[in-house]
Amino acid sequence: MAENLAAAGLASSVRPSVLATLEASLASGQCTTDPDALEAHAGDASSAVPVRPVAVVHARSVEDVQATLVWASEHGVPVTPRGTGTGKAGGCIPQAGGVVLSLAGMAGITSVQPEHGFAEVEPGVVTGPFRDTMEQDFGLFYPPDPNSLDRCTLGGNVATNAGGPVALKYGVTGRYVMGLTAVLANGTVIDTGRRQPKGVAGYDLRGLLVGSEGTLAVLVGLRLGLLPRPRAVISALMPFASLDAAARAVARSRQQGLLPRALELVDGVTLSRVRPHAAFPVDPSWGALLLAEFDGEPGTPERDLERFVDGLEGAGPDQVRIAADSAERTALWEMRRQMSKLVKIGTLGHISEDIAVPVGSIPTLVQRLQRVAEQHRLIVATYGHAGDGNLHVNILWEELTGAERAEDAAEAVMREALELGGTISGEHGIGLLKRRFLPLEQTSPVLSLQRALKSQWDPVGILNPGKIFA
């Protein structure tokens, strides 16, 4: 690691006297070296090995971010921006000898402008409460709903271009980013984007920052688009006899000309592992499950669900269970959101991937994933946003020898997705854990151009170094 830091021109350690100059530029207590704080900011929700930073800066303002980056650029200290650490790709793992810049404390909703259809917020605002506030107080809808929405921050969502179940109908986070305020590595503040739906003036720097994982600039302000709230929503649970039948139902949904709000696929392996904890009866005979959601004007969701099921003809579900009320809807989706945690119970280790393929290739993909599990003698639990081709593939092992096979299996999963015209990451980003796979998807000229952009935005290389590119 020290050799890598030296090659990047960054400090491998920070002298106490140098750190003291950072502390002096911030309010008392904002820069801490408390061991508990360092430990709390060493890892994220991925399987990446945690790395303790030398200090954590708790930013409260744009000026705090500027001061930190100016100091880091002057002394060549790596800075890792961070929200609440819910990422799955190791994107906010600090570099040895570096500082974590926590934006979780910048959590204000600056303004809501219903007449213009947007809200302005700080990056530390938590996604779920923000969505609730927009609906309850303003009757507006902010669609992106990542699995960790009760903990993840809007800034982190933008940094990884996060998705979620309703991305099938409404799109991922980037669709709602109208503008961004960001601090460059040298402390300069820039504002990108617009305040109206249309705008084509100059290069789309806003779009470049979306999904850049903190490697180009630190996001300090977000302008997010809002929609009218759908008047009616229904959720339906549909078990199938086999995974293949459920996967074919997903592919057929596009042919029917229907666009559900969400269409989630859960395989039999996942069902067997969550059955003891399920909030509803899970029959052992179910080979797979679809969780579908439709929205629109009153009456429309029911008609769309009926069309969806009728269009499956002989390959339909064993039953259709519509959530009776909002409480039951919440219970169904809460179980879906807990799957990432529940499938890992009793295992020694796991690798979580989030590949995506064209929707029509979902049946072929699930067959190939089963083959990968058999070839590598591992457990592969698959579920996710099948309606837009994005599946979460959990590679699990229960014995000490499984870790090495799992690494090989992860590469096999990536290659299968790419062979089907897909991508190695649908919504988690690249971070540390997927950077070795990026050359499988992108050519050398494309990678070189991205590295050149990184060098232009961050000449010293202090911003989240080591992420995305190997």
C-alpha positions as a Markdown table, in Angstrom:
| # | Residue | x | y | z |
|---|---|---|---|---|
| 1 | Met | 0.0 | 0.0 | 0.0 |
| 2 | Ala | 2.8 | 2.4 | 0.8 |
| 3 | Glu | 4.3 | 1.8 | -2.7 |
| 4 | Asn | 0.9 | 2.6 | -4.2 |
| 5 | Leu | 0.6 | 5.8 | -2.2 |
| 6 | Ala | 4.1 | 6.9 | -3.2 |
| 7 | Ala | 3.5 | 6.2 | -6.9 |
| 8 | Ala | 0.4 | 8.4 | -6.7 |
| 9 | Gly | 2.4 | 11.2 | -5.1 |
| 10 | Leu | 0.4 | 11.0 | -1.9 |
| 11 | Ala | 1.5 | 11.0 | 1.7 |
| 12 | Ser | 1.7 | 7.6 | 3.3 |
| 13 | Ser | 1.3 | 9.1 | 6.7 |
| 14 | Val | 0.3 | 12.5 | 8.2 |
| 15 | Arg | 2.6 | 14.1 | 10.8 |
| 16 | Pro | 0.8 | 15.4 | 13.9 |
| 17 | Ser | 2.0 | 18.9 | 13.2 |
| 18 | Val | 0.4 | 18.8 | 9.7 |
| 19 | Leu | -2.8 | 17.4 | 11.0 |
| 20 | Ala | -2.9 | 20.2 | 13.6 |
| 21 | Thr | -3.1 | 22.7 | 10.8 |
| 22 | Leu | -6.3 | 21.0 | 9.5 |
| 23 | Glu | -7.7 | 21.0 | 13.0 |
| 24 | Ala | -7.0 | 24.7 | 13.4 |
| 25 | Ser | -8.9 | 25.5 | 10.2 |
| 26 | Leu | -12.1 | 23.8 | 11.5 |
| 27 | Ala | -14.3 | 24.3 | 14.5 |
| 28 | Ser | -13.4 | 22.4 | 17.7 |
| 29 | Gly | -14.2 | 18.7 | 17.5 |
| 30 | Gln | -14.8 | 18.6 | 13.8 |
| 31 | Cys | -11.6 | 16.9 | 13.1 |
| 32 | Thr | -11.1 | 13.8 | 15.3 |
| 33 | Thr | -8.6 | 11.1 | 15.8 |
| 34 | Asp | -10.7 | 9.3 | 18.4 |
| 35 | Pro | -10.2 | 5.5 | 17.9 |
| 36 | Asp | -13.9 | 4.7 | 18.0 |
| 37 | Ala | -14.6 | 7.3 | 15.3 |
| 38 | Leu | -11.7 | 6.0 | 13.1 |
| 39 | Glu | -13.1 | 2.5 | 13.4 |
| 40 | Ala | -16.6 | 3.6 | 12.6 |
| 41 | His | -15.4 | 5.2 | 9.4 |
| 42 | Ala | -13.1 | 2.4 | 8.3 |
| 43 | Gly | -15.5 | 0.2 | 6.4 |
| 44 | Asp | -18.8 | 0.2 | 4.5 |
| 45 | Ala | -21.6 | -2.3 | 3.8 |
| 46 | Ser | -19.5 | -4.3 | 1.4 |
| 47 | Ser | -17.1 | -7.2 | 1.9 |
| 48 | Ala | -14.1 | -4.9 | 1.4 |
| 49 | Val | -11.5 | -5.0 | 4.2 |
| 50 | Pro | -11.8 | -1.9 | 6.4 |
| 51 | Val | -8.9 | 0.6 | 6.6 |
| 52 | Arg | -8.7 | 3.0 | 9.5 |
| 53 | Pro | -8.1 | 6.6 | 8.4 |
| 54 | Val | -5.7 | 8.9 | 10.3 |
| 55 | Ala | -8.6 | 11.3 | 11.0 |
| 56 | Val | -12.2 | 12.0 | 10.4 |
| 57 | Val | -13.5 | 15.4 | 9.4 |
| 58 | His | -17.2 | 16.0 | 10.2 |
| 59 | Ala | -18.2 | 18.7 | 7.7 |
| 60 | Arg | -21.0 | 21.0 | 8.6 |
| 61 | Ser | -20.7 | 23.5 | 5.8 |
| 62 | Val | -19.3 | 24.1 | 2.3 |
| 63 | Glu | -16.5 | 26.1 | 4.0 |
| 64 | Asp | -15.5 | 23.0 | 6.0 |
| 65 | Val | -15.2 | 21.0 | 2.8 |
| 66 | Gln | -13.2 | 23.7 | 1.1 |
| 67 | Ala | -10.8 | 23.9 | 4.0 |
| 68 | Thr | -10.2 | 20.2 | 4.1 |
| 69 | Leu | -9.6 | 19.9 | 0.4 |
| 70 | Val | -7.2 | 22.9 | 0.3 |
| 71 | Trp | -5.2 | 21.4 | 3.2 |
| 72 | Ala | -5.2 | 17.9 | 1.6 |
| 73 | Ser | -4.0 | 19.2 | -1.8 |
| 74 | Glu | -1.2 | 21.2 | -0.1 |
| 75 | His | 0.0 | 18.2 | 1.8 |
| 76 | Gly | -0.9 | 15.4 | -0.6 |
| 77 | Val | -3.2 | 13.6 | 1.8 |
| 78 | Pro | -5.9 | 11.3 | 0.4 |
| 79 | Val | -9.5 | 12.3 | 1.2 |
| 80 | Thr | -12.4 | 9.9 | 1.0 |
| 81 | Pro | -15.8 | 11.5 | 1.0 |
| 82 | Arg | -18.5 | 9.5 | 2.8 |
| 83 | Gly | -22.1 | 9.6 | 3.8 |
| 84 | Thr | -23.4 | 6.8 | 6.0 |
| 85 | Gly | -21.3 | 4.0 | 4.6 |
| 86 | Thr | -24.1 | 1.9 | 3.0 |
| 87 | Gly | -22.2 | 1.3 | -0.3 |
| 88 | Lys | -21.7 | -2.3 | -1.5 |
| 89 | Ala | -18.6 | -1.8 | -3.7 |
| 90 | Gly | -16.0 | -0.5 | -1.2 |
| 91 | Gly | -16.4 | 3.0 | -2.6 |
| 92 | Cys | -15.8 | 4.8 | 0.7 |
| 93 | Ile | -13.0 | 2.6 | 2.2 |
| 94 | Pro | -10.3 | 5.1 | 3.1 |
| 95 | Gln | -6.8 | 4.8 | 1.8 |
| 96 | Ala | -4.1 | 4.1 | 4.3 |
| 97 | Gly | -2.7 | 7.4 | 5.6 |
| 98 | Gly | -5.8 | 9.3 | 4.5 |
| 99 | Val | -8.6 | 11.3 | 5.9 |
| 100 | Val | -12.4 | 10.6 | 5.8 |
| 101 | Leu | -14.5 | 13.6 | 5.0 |
| 102 | Ser | -17.9 | 12.8 | 6.4 |
| 103 | Leu | -20.8 | 14.7 | 4.9 |
| 104 | Ala | -23.5 | 13.0 | 7.0 |
| 105 | Gly | -23.8 | 16.2 | 9.1 |
| 106 | Met | -24.7 | 18.4 | 6.1 |
| 107 | Ala | -28.3 | 17.2 | 6.2 |
| 108 | Gly | -30.5 | 20.2 | 5.5 |
| 109 | Ile | -33.3 | 20.6 | 3.0 |
| 110 | Thr | -32.5 | 24.0 | 1.8 |
| 111 | Ser | -35.6 | 24.7 | -0.2 |
| 112 | Val | -38.6 | 23.0 | -1.8 |
| 113 | Gln | -40.1 | 24.7 | -4.9 |
| 114 | Pro | -43.2 | 22.8 | -6.0 |
| 115 | Glu | -44.0 | 25.3 | -8.7 |
| 116 | His | -40.7 | 24.6 | -10.3 |
| 117 | Gly | -40.7 | 20.9 | -9.5 |
| 118 | Phe | -37.5 | 20.5 | -7.5 |
| 119 | Ala | -35.9 | 20.6 | -4.1 |
| 120 | Glu | -32.5 | 21.8 | -3.0 |
| 121 | Val | -30.8 | 19.7 | -0.4 |
| 122 | Glu | -27.4 | 19.0 | 1.3 |
| 123 | Pro | -25.7 | 15.7 | 0.6 |
| 124 | Gly | -26.2 | 14.2 | 4.1 |
| 125 | Val | -30.1 | 14.1 | 3.8 |
| 126 | Val | -31.3 | 10.5 | 4.3 |
| 127 | Thr | -33.2 | 9.2 | 1.3 |
| 128 | Gly | -36.2 | 7.6 | 3.0 |
| 129 | Pro | -37.2 | 10.5 | 5.2 |
| 130 | Phe | -36.7 | 12.9 | 2.3 |
| 131 | Arg | -39.1 | 10.9 | 0.2 |
| 132 | Asp | -41.6 | 10.8 | 3.1 |
| 133 | Thr | -41.4 | 14.6 | 3.6 |
| 134 | Met | -41.9 | 15.3 | -0.1 |
| 135 | Glu | -45.1 | 13.2 | -0.2 |
| 136 | Gln | -46.6 | 14.1 | 3.2 |
| 137 | Asp | -45.8 | 17.8 | 3.2 |
| 138 | Phe | -45.9 | 18.7 | -0.5 |
| 139 | Gly | -47.8 | 15.9 | -2.2 |
| 140 | Leu | -44.7 | 15.3 | -4.4 |
| 141 | Phe | -42.9 | 12.2 | -5.4 |
| 142 | Tyr | -39.1 | 11.6 | -5.4 |
| 143 | Pro | -38.9 | 8.1 | -7.0 |
| 144 | Pro | -35.4 | 6.7 | -6.3 |
| 145 | Asp | -35.7 | 4.1 | -3.6 |
| 146 | Pro | -32.4 | 2.3 | -2.9 |
| 147 | Asn | -32.6 | -0.8 | -0.7 |
| 148 | Ser | -31.0 | 1.1 | 2.2 |
| 149 | Leu | -33.2 | 4.1 | 1.8 |
| 150 | Asp | -33.8 | 4.3 | 5.6 |
| 151 | Arg | -30.0 | 4.9 | 6.1 |
| 152 | Cys | -28.4 | 6.0 | 2.8 |
| 153 | Thr | -27.9 | 9.6 | 1.9 |
| 154 | Leu | -28.9 | 11.5 | -1.2 |
| 155 | Gly | -25.3 | 12.5 | -1.8 |
| 156 | Gly | -24.2 | 8.9 | -1.8 |
| 157 | Asn | -27.0 | 8.0 | -4.1 |
| 158 | Val | -25.9 | 10.6 | -6.6 |
| 159 | Ala | -22.2 | 9.6 | -6.2 |
| 160 | Thr | -23.1 | 6.0 | -7.2 |
| 161 | Asn | -26.2 | 6.8 | -9.4 |
| 162 | Ala | -28.2 | 4.5 | -7.2 |
| 163 | Gly | -31.3 | 2.7 | -8.3 |
| 164 | Gly | -34.0 | 0.7 | -6.5 |
| 165 | Pro | -37.2 | -1.2 | -7.3 |
| 166 | Val | -39.1 | 1.7 | -8.9 |
| 167 | Ala | -36.3 | 2.5 | -11.2 |
| 168 | Leu | -38.1 | 0.1 | -13.7 |
| 169 | Lys | -40.7 | 2.8 | -14.3 |
| 170 | Tyr | -39.1 | 6.0 | -13.1 |
| 171 | Gly | -35.4 | 5.6 | -13.7 |
| 172 | Val | -32.3 | 5.8 | -11.4 |
| 173 | Thr | -31.1 | 8.7 | -9.3 |
| 174 | Gly | -29.3 | 10.5 | -12.2 |
| 175 | Arg | -32.6 | 11.2 | -14.0 |
| 176 | Tyr | -33.7 | 13.4 | -11.1 |
| 177 | Val | -30.4 | 15.3 | -10.7 |
| 178 | Met | -31.1 | 18.8 | -12.2 |
| 179 | Gly | -28.0 | 20.4 | -10.7 |
| 180 | Leu | -25.1 | 19.9 | -8.4 |
| 181 | Thr | -22.9 | 22.2 | -6.3 |
| 182 | Ala | -19.5 | 20.6 | -5.8 |
| 183 | Val | -16.1 | 21.5 | -4.4 |
| 184 | Leu | -13.0 | 20.7 | -6.6 |
| 185 | Ala | -9.8 | 19.3 | -5.1 |
| 186 | Asn | -8.3 | 22.8 | -4.9 |
| 187 | Gly | -11.2 | 24.2 | -3.0 |
| 188 | Thr | -13.0 | 25.9 | -5.8 |
| 189 | Val | -16.8 | 25.7 | -5.7 |
| 190 | Ile | -18.7 | 25.1 | -8.9 |
| 191 | Asp | -22.4 | 24.9 | -9.7 |
| 192 | Thr | -23.5 | 22.7 | -12.6 |
| 193 | Gly | -26.8 | 21.9 | -14.2 |
| 194 | Arg | -30.0 | 23.9 | -14.4 |
| 195 | Arg | -33.3 | 24.8 | -12.7 |
| 196 | Gln | -35.7 | 23.8 | -15.5 |
| 197 | Pro | -36.3 | 20.6 | -17.4 |
| 198 | Lys | -34.4 | 21.6 | -20.6 |
| 199 | Gly | -30.9 | 23.0 | -21.0 |
| 200 | Val | -28.0 | 22.2 | -23.4 |
| 201 | Ala | -25.5 | 24.9 | -22.6 |
| 202 | Gly | -22.0 | 23.5 | -22.7 |
| 203 | Tyr | -20.8 | 20.1 | -21.6 |
| 204 | Asp | -22.9 | 18.2 | -19.1 |
| 205 | Leu | -20.6 | 18.4 | -16.1 |
| 206 | Arg | -23.6 | 17.5 | -13.9 |
| 207 | Gly | -23.9 | 14.2 | -15.7 |
| 208 | Leu | -20.2 | 13.6 | -15.4 |
| 209 | Leu | -20.4 | 14.0 | -11.6 |
| 210 | Val | -23.3 | 11.6 | -11.3 |
| 211 | Gly | -21.8 | 8.2 | -10.6 |
| 212 | Ser | -18.3 | 9.5 | -10.2 |
| 213 | Glu | -18.0 | 8.0 | -6.7 |
| 214 | Gly | -16.2 | 11.0 | -5.1 |
| 215 | Thr | -13.2 | 10.8 | -7.4 |
| 216 | Leu | -13.8 | 14.1 | -9.3 |
| 217 | Ala | -15.2 | 16.5 | -6.7 |
| 218 | Val | -17.1 | 16.5 | -3.4 |
| 219 | Leu | -20.8 | 17.1 | -3.7 |
| 220 | Val | -22.1 | 19.7 | -1.3 |
| 221 | Gly | -25.5 | 20.7 | -2.8 |
| 222 | Leu | -28.1 | 18.8 | -4.8 |
| 223 | Arg | -31.0 | 20.1 | -6.9 |
| 224 | Leu | -33.4 | 17.2 | -7.3 |
| 225 | Gly | -36.4 | 16.9 | -9.6 |
| 226 | Leu | -39.8 | 16.0 | -8.1 |
| 227 | Leu | -42.9 | 14.5 | -9.7 |
| 228 | Pro | -46.6 | 14.5 | -8.9 |
| 229 | Arg | -47.4 | 11.7 | -6.4 |
| 230 | Pro | -49.2 | 8.7 | -8.0 |
| 231 | Arg | -52.8 | 8.6 | -6.7 |
| 232 | Ala | -53.0 | 4.7 | -6.5 |
| 233 | Val | -50.5 | 2.0 | -5.9 |
| 234 | Ile | -50.9 | -1.8 | -5.5 |
| 235 | Ser | -48.4 | -4.5 | -4.7 |
| 236 | Ala | -48.8 | -8.2 | -5.6 |
| 237 | Leu | -46.9 | -11.3 | -4.6 |
| 238 | Met | -46.8 | -14.0 | -7.3 |
| 239 | Pro | -45.1 | -17.4 | -6.7 |
| 240 | Phe | -44.0 | -19.6 | -9.6 |
| 241 | Ala | -43.2 | -23.3 | -9.8 |
| 242 | Ser | -39.8 | -22.6 | -11.1 |
| 243 | Leu | -37.2 | -19.9 | -11.5 |
| 244 | Asp | -37.3 | -20.3 | -15.3 |
| 245 | Ala | -41.0 | -19.6 | -15.4 |
| 246 | Ala | -40.6 | -16.5 | -13.3 |
| 247 | Ala | -37.8 | -15.3 | -15.4 |
| 248 | Arg | -39.8 | -15.8 | -18.6 |
| 249 | Ala | -42.6 | -13.8 | -17.0 |
| 250 | Val | -40.3 | -10.9 | -16.5 |
| 251 | Ala | -39.1 | -11.0 | -20.1 |
| 252 | Arg | -42.7 | -11.2 | -21.4 |
| 253 | Ser | -43.8 | -8.1 | -19.5 |
| 254 | Arg | -42.0 | -5.9 | -22.0 |
| 255 | Gln | -43.6 | -7.7 | -24.9 |
| 256 | Gln | -47.0 | -6.9 | -23.4 |
| 257 | Gly | -46.3 | -3.2 | -23.5 |
| 258 | Leu | -46.8 | -2.9 | -19.7 |
| 259 | Leu | -44.5 | -0.9 | -17.5 |
| 260 | Pro | -44.9 | -1.9 | -13.8 |
| 261 | Arg | -43.7 | 0.5 | -11.2 |
| 262 | Ala | -41.5 | -2.4 | -9.9 |
| 263 | Leu | -41.0 | -6.0 | -10.8 |
| 264 | Glu | -38.7 | -7.9 | -8.4 |
| 265 | Leu | -37.5 | -11.5 | -8.9 |
| 266 | Val | -36.6 | -13.7 | -6.0 |
| 267 | Asp | -35.1 | -17.2 | -6.7 |
| 268 | Gly | -35.7 | -20.4 | -4.7 |
| 269 | Val | -32.4 | -20.3 | -2.9 |
| 270 | Thr | -33.2 | -16.9 | -1.5 |
| 271 | Leu | -36.7 | -17.9 | -0.5 |
| 272 | Ser | -35.4 | -20.9 | 1.4 |
| 273 | Arg | -33.0 | -18.7 | 3.3 |
| 274 | Val | -35.5 | -16.0 | 4.2 |
| 275 | Arg | -38.4 | -18.4 | 4.9 |
| 276 | Pro | -37.7 | -18.6 | 8.7 |
| 277 | His | -37.8 | -14.9 | 9.0 |
| 278 | Ala | -40.6 | -14.0 | 6.5 |
| 279 | Ala | -43.5 | -11.8 | 7.5 |
| 280 | Phe | -45.8 | -13.9 | 5.3 |
| 281 | Pro | -46.0 | -17.7 | 4.6 |
| 282 | Val | -43.4 | -18.9 | 2.1 |
| 283 | Asp | -44.4 | -22.3 | 0.7 |
| 284 | Pro | -41.5 | -24.7 | 0.3 |
| 285 | Ser | -42.8 | -25.6 | -3.1 |
| 286 | Trp | -42.3 | -22.1 | -4.6 |
| 287 | Gly | -39.4 | -22.2 | -7.1 |
| 288 | Ala | -39.3 | -18.4 | -7.4 |
| 289 | Leu | -41.3 | -15.3 | -6.6 |
| 290 | Leu | -42.2 | -12.1 | -8.4 |
| 291 | Leu | -43.1 | -9.0 | -6.4 |
| 292 | Ala | -44.9 | -6.6 | -8.7 |
| 293 | Glu | -46.1 | -3.1 | -8.1 |
| 294 | Phe | -48.3 | -0.9 | -10.3 |
| 295 | Asp | -49.3 | 2.7 | -9.9 |
| 296 | Gly | -51.4 | 5.4 | -11.6 |
| 297 | Glu | -54.9 | 6.8 | -11.4 |
| 298 | Pro | -57.4 | 4.8 | -9.2 |
| 299 | Gly | -58.4 | 1.6 | -11.0 |
| 300 | Thr | -55.5 | 1.6 | -13.4 |
| 301 | Pro | -53.1 | -0.4 | -11.3 |
| 302 | Glu | -55.6 | -3.3 | -10.9 |
| 303 | Arg | -56.3 | -3.4 | -14.6 |
| 304 | Asp | -52.6 | -3.4 | -15.4 |
| 305 | Leu | -51.9 | -6.2 | -13.0 |
| 306 | Glu | -54.7 | -8.2 | -14.6 |
| 307 | Arg | -53.3 | -7.6 | -18.0 |
| 308 | Phe | -49.9 | -8.7 | -16.8 |
| 309 | Val | -51.1 | -12.0 | -15.4 |
| 310 | Asp | -53.4 | -12.8 | -18.3 |
| 311 | Gly | -50.6 | -12.1 | -20.8 |
| 312 | Leu | -48.5 | -14.9 | -19.2 |
| 313 | Glu | -51.0 | -17.5 | -20.4 |
| 314 | Gly | -50.0 | -21.0 | -19.4 |
| 315 | Ala | -46.8 | -19.9 | -17.8 |
| 316 | Gly | -48.4 | -17.8 | -15.1 |
| 317 | Pro | -48.0 | -17.7 | -11.3 |
| 318 | Asp | -49.5 | -20.3 | -9.0 |
| 319 | Gln | -51.4 | -17.5 | -7.3 |
| 320 | Val | -51.7 | -13.7 | -7.1 |
| 321 | Arg | -51.8 | -12.2 | -3.7 |
| 322 | Ile | -52.5 | -8.5 | -3.6 |
| 323 | Ala | -51.5 | -6.6 | -0.5 |
| 324 | Ala | -54.7 | -5.7 | 1.3 |
| 325 | Asp | -53.6 | -2.3 | 2.6 |
| 326 | Ser | -50.6 | 0.0 | 3.1 |
| 327 | Ala | -49.5 | -2.0 | 6.1 |
| 328 | Glu | -49.3 | -5.2 | 4.2 |
| 329 | Arg | -47.6 | -3.5 | 1.3 |
| 330 | Thr | -45.0 | -2.1 | 3.7 |
| 331 | Ala | -44.5 | -5.6 | 5.2 |
| 332 | Leu | -43.9 | -7.1 | 1.7 |
| 333 | Trp | -41.4 | -4.5 | 0.7 |
| 334 | Glu | -39.6 | -4.6 | 4.1 |
| 335 | Met | -39.0 | -8.3 | 3.7 |
| 336 | Arg | -37.6 | -7.6 | 0.2 |
| 337 | Arg | -35.3 | -5.0 | 1.7 |
| 338 | Gln | -34.1 | -7.4 | 4.4 |
| 339 | Met | -33.0 | -10.1 | 1.9 |
| 340 | Ser | -29.5 | -8.8 | 1.5 |
| 341 | Lys | -29.0 | -9.4 | 5.2 |
| 342 | Leu | -31.0 | -12.6 | 5.6 |
| 343 | Val | -29.4 | -14.6 | 2.8 |
| 344 | Lys | -26.0 | -14.3 | 4.6 |
| 345 | Ile | -27.2 | -15.9 | 7.9 |
| 346 | Gly | -25.1 | -19.0 | 8.7 |
| 347 | Thr | -22.4 | -18.3 | 6.0 |
| 348 | Leu | -18.7 | -17.7 | 6.5 |
| 349 | Gly | -18.5 | -15.1 | 3.8 |
| 350 | His | -20.2 | -13.5 | 0.8 |
| 351 | Ile | -19.7 | -11.5 | -2.3 |
| 352 | Ser | -22.6 | -9.4 | -3.5 |
| 353 | Glu | -22.7 | -8.4 | -7.1 |
| 354 | Asp | -25.3 | -6.3 | -9.1 |
| 355 | Ile | -25.0 | -7.1 | -12.7 |
| 356 | Ala | -27.5 | -6.0 | -15.3 |
| 357 | Val | -28.5 | -7.4 | -18.7 |
| 358 | Pro | -31.1 | -6.6 | -21.4 |
| 359 | Val | -34.5 | -7.7 | -19.9 |
| 360 | Gly | -35.1 | -10.3 | -22.6 |
| 361 | Ser | -31.9 | -12.0 | -21.5 |
| 362 | Ile | -33.0 | -12.5 | -17.9 |
| 363 | Pro | -34.2 | -16.2 | -18.5 |
| 364 | Thr | -30.8 | -17.1 | -20.0 |
| 365 | Leu | -28.9 | -15.2 | -17.2 |
| 366 | Val | -30.6 | -17.1 | -14.3 |
| 367 | Gln | -29.8 | -20.4 | -16.0 |
| 368 | Arg | -26.2 | -19.4 | -16.3 |
| 369 | Leu | -26.0 | -18.3 | -12.7 |
| 370 | Gln | -27.2 | -21.7 | -11.6 |
| 371 | Arg | -24.4 | -23.2 | -13.7 |
| 372 | Val | -21.8 | -21.0 | -12.1 |
| 373 | Ala | -23.0 | -22.1 | -8.6 |
| 374 | Glu | -22.7 | -25.7 | -9.6 |
| 375 | Gln | -19.3 | -25.4 | -11.3 |
| 376 | His | -17.8 | -23.6 | -8.3 |
| 377 | Arg | -19.6 | -25.6 | -5.6 |
| 378 | Leu | -21.0 | -22.5 | -4.0 |
| 379 | Ile | -24.4 | -21.1 | -2.9 |
| 380 | Val | -25.7 | -18.4 | -5.3 |
| 381 | Ala | -28.8 | -16.5 | -4.1 |
| 382 | Thr | -30.3 | -14.2 | -6.8 |
| 383 | Tyr | -32.9 | -11.6 | -6.5 |
| 384 | Gly | -33.4 | -8.0 | -7.6 |
| 385 | His | -34.8 | -5.5 | -10.0 |
| 386 | Ala | -35.4 | -8.0 | -12.9 |
| 387 | Gly | -37.9 | -5.7 | -14.6 |
| 388 | Asp | -35.0 | -3.5 | -15.7 |
| 389 | Gly | -32.5 | -6.3 | -16.0 |
| 390 | Asn | -30.7 | -5.6 | -12.8 |
| 391 | Leu | -30.1 | -8.7 | -10.5 |
| 392 | His | -28.2 | -8.9 | -7.2 |
| 393 | Val | -26.1 | -12.0 | -7.2 |
| 394 | Asn | -25.0 | -13.1 | -3.7 |
| 395 | Ile | -22.2 | -15.7 | -3.8 |
| 396 | Leu | -22.1 | -17.4 | -0.4 |
| 397 | Trp | -19.8 | -20.0 | 1.2 |
| 398 | Glu | -20.1 | -22.0 | 4.3 |
| 399 | Glu | -16.6 | -23.5 | 4.6 |
| 400 | Leu | -13.1 | -22.0 | 4.8 |
| 401 | Thr | -12.1 | -23.1 | 1.3 |
| 402 | Gly | -15.0 | -21.3 | -0.3 |
| 403 | Ala | -13.4 | -17.8 | -0.5 |
| 404 | Glu | -11.0 | -18.5 | -3.4 |
| 405 | Arg | -13.7 | -20.3 | -5.4 |
| 406 | Ala | -16.0 | -17.3 | -4.7 |
| 407 | Glu | -13.5 | -14.9 | -6.3 |
| 408 | Asp | -13.4 | -17.1 | -9.4 |
| 409 | Ala | -17.2 | -17.3 | -9.4 |
| 410 | Ala | -17.5 | -13.5 | -9.2 |
| 411 | Glu | -15.5 | -13.1 | -12.4 |
| 412 | Ala | -17.6 | -15.8 | -14.1 |
| 413 | Val | -20.7 | -13.9 | -13.1 |
| 414 | Met | -19.3 | -10.7 | -14.7 |
| 415 | Arg | -18.3 | -12.5 | -17.9 |
| 416 | Glu | -21.8 | -14.0 | -18.2 |
| 417 | Ala | -23.4 | -10.6 | -17.9 |
| 418 | Leu | -21.1 | -9.0 | -20.4 |
| 419 | Glu | -21.6 | -11.9 | -22.9 |
| 420 | Leu | -25.3 | -11.2 | -22.8 |
| 421 | Gly | -24.7 | -7.5 | -23.6 |
| 422 | Gly | -24.9 | -6.4 | -20.0 |
| 423 | Thr | -22.8 | -4.5 | -17.5 |
| 424 | Ile | -20.8 | -5.4 | -14.4 |
| 425 | Ser | -22.7 | -2.9 | -12.2 |
| 426 | Gly | -26.3 | -1.8 | -12.4 |
| 427 | Glu | -26.4 | 0.5 | -9.4 |
| 428 | His | -23.6 | -0.2 | -6.8 |
| 429 | Gly | -20.8 | 1.5 | -8.6 |
| 430 | Ile | -17.2 | 0.2 | -9.1 |
| 431 | Gly | -15.4 | 1.3 | -6.0 |
| 432 | Leu | -12.6 | -1.0 | -4.9 |
| 433 | Leu | -14.3 | -4.4 | -5.4 |
| 434 | Lys | -15.1 | -4.2 | -9.1 |
| 435 | Arg | -12.2 | -2.2 | -10.4 |
| 436 | Arg | -10.5 | -5.3 | -11.6 |
| 437 | Phe | -13.5 | -6.1 | -13.8 |
| 438 | Leu | -13.8 | -2.7 | -15.5 |
| 439 | Pro | -11.3 | -3.6 | -18.3 |
| 440 | Leu | -13.6 | -6.5 | -19.2 |
| 441 | Glu | -16.3 | -4.0 | -20.1 |
| 442 | Gln | -14.5 | -0.9 | -21.3 |
| 443 | Thr | -11.7 | -0.6 | -23.9 |
| 444 | Ser | -8.3 | 0.9 | -23.2 |
| 445 | Pro | -9.1 | 4.2 | -25.0 |
| 446 | Val | -12.2 | 4.6 | -22.9 |
| 447 | Leu | -10.3 | 3.9 | -19.7 |
| 448 | Ser | -7.5 | 6.2 | -20.7 |
| 449 | Leu | -9.9 | 9.1 | -21.4 |
| 450 | Gln | -11.5 | 8.6 | -18.0 |
| 451 | Arg | -8.1 | 8.6 | -16.3 |
| 452 | Ala | -7.3 | 11.8 | -18.1 |
| 453 | Leu | -10.5 | 13.4 | -16.9 |
| 454 | Lys | -9.7 | 12.4 | -13.4 |
| 455 | Ser | -6.2 | 14.0 | -13.6 |
| 456 | Gln | -7.7 | 17.2 | -15.0 |
| 457 | Trp | -10.3 | 17.5 | -12.1 |
| 458 | Asp | -7.9 | 16.2 | -9.4 |
| 459 | Pro | -4.3 | 17.0 | -10.4 |
| 460 | Val | -2.7 | 15.9 | -7.1 |
| 461 | Gly | -4.9 | 12.7 | -6.9 |
| 462 | Ile | -6.3 | 13.3 | -3.5 |
| 463 | Leu | -10.0 | 12.5 | -4.1 |
| 464 | Asn | -10.9 | 9.0 | -3.2 |
| 465 | Pro | -7.8 | 7.5 | -4.9 |
| 466 | Gly | -7.8 | 3.8 | -5.8 |
| 467 | Lys | -11.5 | 3.7 | -6.7 |
| 468 | Ile | -12.9 | 2.7 | -10.1 |
| 469 | Phe | -9.5 | 2.3 | -11.8 |
| 470 | Ala | -7.1 | -0.5 | -10.9 |
